[in-house]
Amino acid sequence: MFGRKKTEETGSVASSDAPAASGGTGTATEPSAVDPAEGLRPLAGSDAEWRERLSPEQYAVLRRSGTERPFSGKYVDTDADGLYRCAACGNPLFDSRTKFHSSSGWPSFTEAVAPDKVELIEDRSHGMVRTEVRCARCHSHLGHLFDDGPREAGGLRFCMNSAALDLEGR
């Protein structure tokens, strides 16, 4: 499978009572000093700081593993050229050239920019087994990975929440 993978039982995807995306502590795993020229933002040191930085919708998706309503996100039908970054920390995640219209209601990509940019986690919530996709830098929830993508591009569909992404145009 693509990306770093670990197995974990996760809470309800749509519930605000789900564990924090960072494993429940809300603490960062790397120093907050970063080079802004690379597009990265300092990591928050606490859950309170994440709440301050993110919109309520972004916080619910990124830090509480929520899901936006289908066809409601700003990037569902976007064809703009650029790089999709994690809305929480600025980590580069997806190139727009790998985006495709899946008719699922969420932005979909065939691959991440590099395997080490995302982490894949077994998700057994809602009575099913899925693969959750998180940002490998800040461990924020991005969406899920499915094996029903375009076969000619490897067959994967990274189904992401628009609220979890920022598009940096080229």
C-alpha positions in Angstrom: 0.0 0.0 0.0 1.1 3.6 -0.6 2.3 5.7 2.3 3.3 4.9 5.9 0.8 2.5 7.4 -0.1 1.6 10.9 -3.1 -0.1 12.4 -5.4 1.6 14.8 -9.0 1.5 15.9 -10.4 4.9 15.3 -13.5 6.7 16.7 -16.5 7.7 14.7 -15.5 9.6 11.6 -18.3 12.2 11.8 -18.3 12.4 15.6 -16.8 15.4 17.5 -16.1 12.9 20.3 -13.5 11.0 18.2 -9.9 11.0 19.5 -7.7 13.8 18.3 -5.9 13.1 15.1 -2.6 13.3 16.8 -3.3 10.2 18.9 -5.3 12.0 21.6 -2.6 14.3 23.0 -2.8 17.1 20.5 1.0 17.6 20.8 3.4 18.1 18.0 6.2 15.7 17.2 8.7 18.1 15.7 10.0 21.6 16.6 7.8 24.5 15.7 10.6 26.4 13.9 10.2 25.8 10.2 11.3 27.6 6.9 8.2 29.5 5.7 9.8 29.5 2.2 9.0 25.8 2.0 5.3 26.5 2.7 5.3 24.8 6.0 3.7 26.3 9.1 4.8 25.6 12.7 2.9 22.8 14.4 0.5 23.6 17.1 1.6 22.5 20.6 -1.8 21.8 22.0 -5.4 21.1 21.1 -6.3 24.6 22.2 -3.8 26.0 19.7 -5.3 23.9 16.9 -8.8 25.2 17.8 -7.4 28.8 17.6 -5.7 28.3 14.2 -8.3 26.4 12.3 -11.9 27.3 11.3 -14.6 25.2 13.2 -15.1 23.1 10.0 -11.3 22.5 9.6 -10.9 21.6 13.2 -13.8 19.1 13.0 -12.3 17.4 9.9 -8.6 17.7 10.6 -8.3 17.2 14.3 -11.5 15.2 15.1 -11.6 13.0 12.0 -14.9 14.5 10.7 -16.2 14.4 7.2 -17.7 17.3 5.2 -20.9 16.7 3.4 -20.5 15.3 -0.2 -20.4 17.9 -3.0 -20.0 20.7 -0.4 -16.3 21.3 -0.5 -14.6 24.0 -2.4 -12.2 21.7 -4.3 -14.7 19.1 -5.5 -15.0 20.5 -9.0 -11.7 22.6 -9.1 -9.4 22.0 -12.0 -6.9 24.6 -11.1 -3.2 23.7 -11.5 -1.2 23.6 -8.3 -0.1 21.8 -5.2 -2.6 20.7 -2.5 -1.2 21.2 1.0 -2.4 20.1 4.4 -4.6 23.0 5.7 -3.3 22.4 9.2 0.5 22.5 8.7 1.3 23.2 5.0 2.8 19.8 4.3 2.7 19.2 0.5 0.2 16.3 -0.2 -1.2 16.1 -3.7 -0.3 17.4 -7.2 -3.4 18.7 -9.1 -2.2 16.6 -12.1 -3.3 13.5 -10.1 -6.8 14.9 -9.3 -9.7 13.4 -11.1 -13.5 13.6 -11.1 -14.7 10.5 -9.2 -18.4 11.6 -8.8 -18.0 10.7 -5.1 -18.6 14.2 -3.8 -15.0 14.8 -2.5 -11.8 15.8 -4.2 -10.0 12.6 -5.4 -6.4 11.9 -6.3 -4.6 8.9 -7.7 -1.5 9.3 -5.6 0.2 11.5 -3.0 3.3 13.6 -4.0 5.5 11.2 -2.1 4.8 8.1 0.0 6.2 9.7 3.1 3.8 12.7 3.0 0.8 10.7 4.1 0.2 7.9 6.7 -2.3 5.2 6.2 -4.3 3.8 9.1 -6.8 0.9 9.3 -10.1 2.4 10.2 -12.8 0.0 11.6 -15.4 2.7 12.5 -19.0 2.5 11.3 -19.0 -1.3 11.0 -16.6 -1.4 8.1 -12.9 -1.6 7.3 -11.4 1.4 5.5 -8.0 3.0 5.2 -7.8 6.4 6.8 -5.3 9.0 5.3 -3.6 11.4 7.6 -0.9 14.0 7.1 2.4 12.4 8.0 3.7 15.7 9.5 0.9 16.8 11.8 -1.2 13.6 11.9 -4.4 15.4 10.9 -7.2 13.5 9.2 -7.5 14.1 5.5 -9.9 11.5 4.2 -9.8 7.8 3.1 -8.1 5.7 0.5 -10.1 3.3 -1.7 -9.1 0.8 -4.4 -11.7 2.0 -7.0 -9.6 4.7 -8.7 -8.7 4.8 -12.4 -7.0 1.4 -13.2 -4.6 3.1 -15.7 -3.3 5.3 -12.9 -2.8 2.5 -10.4 -6.4 1.9 -9.2 -6.2 4.1 -6.0 -8.6 6.9 -5.0 -7.4 9.2 -2.3 -10.8 10.7 -1.3 -10.0 13.9 0.6 -12.0 16.5 2.5 -11.7 20.0 0.9 -11.6 21.4 4.4 -8.3 19.5 5.0 -6.6 21.0 2.0 -5.2 24.3 0.8 -4.5 24.7 -3.0 -1.3 26.6 -3.8 -1.5 27.6 -7.5 1.3 27.4 -9.9 
